[in-house]
């Protein structure tokens, strides 16, 4: 990690609250690095992070931390932390295209309850990459209306071994094979995906670890590991 945005991304991937990180001007630093870390190969994020304020933001901070200025130290350090968080936010959005902004807006709407209370609660179960994948497919749903395809695509993103079978000969039915043990968390994730993408006319059946038998498909015809349809 070298840049403040690098640190923040790492913190988010680790499940940390970025707002709890406190940036402080480094007392000792390298002129070739923005972050002043004791361990240059650090893989974890500390709560207190020292930053070389002159690496990219010399014009902004050149007068704030003059070595001879001993007044209002606490105020200047607090202001430094606030400004660094603001600059990090700018770093994060630079280079984003319009679609990435739309995905962020959709995700924000889901988290704030505009898709309903069940969605705002359920979306918390997913990690950052999963949430962005779900929000991206919700956006595609508005653009294309391909609900069943996006239902299958989202399910595969979250449950890697999953498959959806359609039985539309005499009824509108979808058979979900998840491919893992059923748990409370996994069941709640599946329910959120169905809430967002499942067309109202479809009836569903869910199979977790054991697949229902399909003639001539050996992987589904294992003795003692077959679910009944």
C-alpha positions in Angstrom: 0.0 0.0 0.0 1.4 3.4 -0.9 -1.6 5.8 -1.5 -4.4 6.7 0.8 -7.0 5.3 -1.6 -5.0 2.0 -1.6 -5.4 1.9 2.2 -9.1 2.6 2.1 -9.8 -0.1 -0.5 -7.9 -2.6 1.6 -9.8 -1.5 4.7 -13.2 -2.0 3.0 -12.2 -5.4 1.7 -11.3 -6.3 5.3 -14.7 -5.2 6.5 -13.5 -2.2 8.4 -15.3 1.1 8.8 -13.2 3.6 6.9 -14.6 6.4 9.1 -12.8 4.9 12.0 -9.4 5.4 10.4 -7.6 8.5 11.7 -5.0 10.1 9.4 -2.1 12.0 11.0 0.8 13.9 9.5 3.9 11.7 9.6 6.8 12.8 11.8 9.3 10.7 9.8 8.5 9.7 6.2 10.0 8.8 2.9 9.8 11.5 0.2 8.9 8.7 -2.3 5.8 7.3 -0.5 2.5 8.8 0.6 1.9 6.4 3.5 4.4 6.2 6.3 4.1 2.6 7.4 6.4 0.9 9.9 6.0 -2.3 7.8 6.2 -1.6 4.1 4.7 -5.0 3.4 1.8 -4.6 5.8 -1.4 -6.4 4.9 -3.6 -5.1 7.7 -4.9 -1.6 8.3 -4.3 0.2 11.5 -6.7 2.6 13.1 -4.0 5.4 13.2 -2.3 6.0 9.8 0.6 8.4 9.3 0.7 10.2 5.9 3.3 12.2 4.1 1.2 15.3 3.4 3.7 16.6 0.8 3.8 13.6 -1.5 0.8 14.7 -3.6 -0.7 17.6 -1.6 2.3 20.0 -1.0 0.4 23.1 -2.1 -2.4 22.3 0.3 -0.4 21.5 3.4 2.9 23.4 2.9 1.9 26.1 5.5 0.0 23.9 7.9 2.8 21.9 9.5 5.7 24.3 9.6 8.2 22.8 12.1 8.3 26.2 14.0 4.5 26.4 14.4 3.5 25.0 17.7 0.1 26.7 18.0 -3.3 24.9 17.7 -1.7 21.5 17.1 -4.8 19.6 18.0 -7.0 21.7 15.7 -4.6 21.3 12.8 -4.3 17.5 13.3 -8.1 17.2 13.4 -8.4 19.4 10.2 -5.8 17.2 8.6 -7.8 14.1 9.3 -11.0 15.6 7.9 -9.3 16.8 4.7 -7.6 13.5 4.1 -10.9 11.6 4.3 -12.3 14.1 1.8 -9.4 13.7 -0.5 -9.6 9.9 -0.3 -13.3 10.2 -1.4 -12.2 12.2 -4.4 -9.5 9.6 -5.2 -12.1 6.8 -5.1 -14.4 8.3 -7.7 -11.7 9.4 -10.1 -11.7 7.1 -13.2 -15.2 5.8 -12.6 -17.4 5.7 -15.7 -21.1 6.6 -15.8 -22.2 3.0 -15.4 -20.2 2.6 -12.2 -21.9 5.7 -10.8 -25.3 4.2 -11.6 -24.3 1.0 -9.8 -23.3 3.0 -6.8 -26.7 4.8 -6.8 -28.6 1.5 -7.1 -26.7 0.0 -4.2 -27.3 3.1 -2.1 -31.0 2.9 -2.8 -31.1 -0.8 -1.7 -29.2 0.0 1.5 -31.4 2.9 2.3 -34.6 1.0 2.0 -36.0 2.2 -1.3 -36.3 -1.4 -2.5 -38.1 -2.4 0.7 -37.1 -3.3 4.3 -36.3 -6.9 3.4 -33.8 -5.8 0.7 -32.1 -3.2 2.9 -31.6 -5.9 5.6 -30.7 -8.7 3.3 -28.1 -6.8 1.3 -25.9 -6.5 4.5 -25.2 -10.3 4.3 -23.1 -9.9 1.1 -19.5 -8.6 0.9 -18.6 -5.6 -1.2 -18.0 -7.4 -4.5 -21.2 -9.4 -4.2 -23.2 -6.2 -3.4 -21.8 -4.5 -6.5 -22.6 -7.6 -8.7 -26.2 -7.6 -7.4 -26.6 -3.8 -8.0 -25.1 -4.2 -11.5 -27.6 -6.8 -12.4 -30.5 -4.8 -11.0 -29.4 -2.0 -13.3 -29.3 -4.5 -16.2 -32.8 -5.7 -15.2 -34.1 -2.1 -15.7 -32.3 -1.9 -19.1 -33.2 -5.3 -20.6 -36.0 -6.8 -18.6 -34.3 -10.2 -18.8 -35.3 -11.3 -15.3 -34.8 -15.0 -15.5 -31.4 -14.7 -17.1 -30.2 -12.2 -14.5 -31.7 -14.4 -11.8 -29.5 -17.2 -13.0 -26.4 -15.0 -13.5 -26.7 -13.5 -10.0 -27.3 -16.8 -8.3 -24.1 -18.1 -10.0 -22.1 -15.1 -8.8 -23.1 -15.8 -5.2 -23.3 -19.6 -5.2 -20.6 -20.8 -7.6 -22.0 -24.4 -8.1 -25.6 -23.3 -8.5 -27.9 -24.1 -11.5 -31.4 -23.1 -12.4 -33.7 -25.4 -14.4 -36.9 -24.2 -16.0 -40.0 -26.4 -16.2 -42.4 -24.6 -18.4 -44.2 -27.5 -20.1 -47.3 -27.6 -17.9 -46.5 -24.8 -15.4 -44.1 -21.9 -14.8 -41.6 -23.5 -12.4 -37.9 -22.9 -11.7 -35.8 -25.5 -9.9 -32.9 -24.1 -8.0 -29.9 -26.3 -7.3 -27.6 -24.3 -4.9 -24.8 -26.9 -4.5 -24.0 -26.4 -0.8 -25.3 -27.0 2.7 -28.3 -25.1 3.7 -27.6 -22.5 6.4 -29.6 -19.5 7.7 -27.3 -17.1 6.0 -27.3 -18.9 2.6 -31.1 -19.2 2.8 -31.4 -15.4 3.5 -29.1 -14.6 0.6 -31.1 -16.8 -1.8 -34.4 -15.1 -0.6 -33.0 -11.7 -1.4 -31.9 -12.8 -4.9 -35.4 -14.1 -5.5 -36.9 -10.9 -4.1 -35.0 -8.8 -6.6 -35.1 -11.0 -9.8 -37.8 -13.7 -9.6 -40.8 -12.9 -11.9 -44.0 -13.2 -9.9 -45.6 -15.9 -12.2 -42.9 -18.5 -11.3 -43.2 -21.2 -8.7 -39.8 -22.4 -7.3 -38.3 -25.5 -5.7 -35.0 -25.3 -4.0 -32.4 -28.1 -3.7 -29.3 -27.5 -1.5 -26.6 -30.1 -1.3 -28.2 -33.0 -3.1 -29.3 -32.7 -6.7 -32.5 -34.3 -8.0 -31.9 -37.2 -10.3 -31.5 -36.6 -14.1 -31.4 -39.8 -16.3 -28.1 -40.2 -18.1 -26.4 -37.5 -16.0 -24.1 -39.5 -13.7 -23.3 -36.7 -11.3 -27.0 -36.4 -10.3 -27.5 -40.1 -9.9 -25.2 -40.9 -7.0 -26.6 -43.4 -4.6 -27.6 -41.8 -1.3 -27.2 -38.3 -2.7 -30.3 -37.8 -4.8 -33.2 -35.4 -3.9 -36.7 -36.4 -5.0 -38.6 -34.1 -7.4 
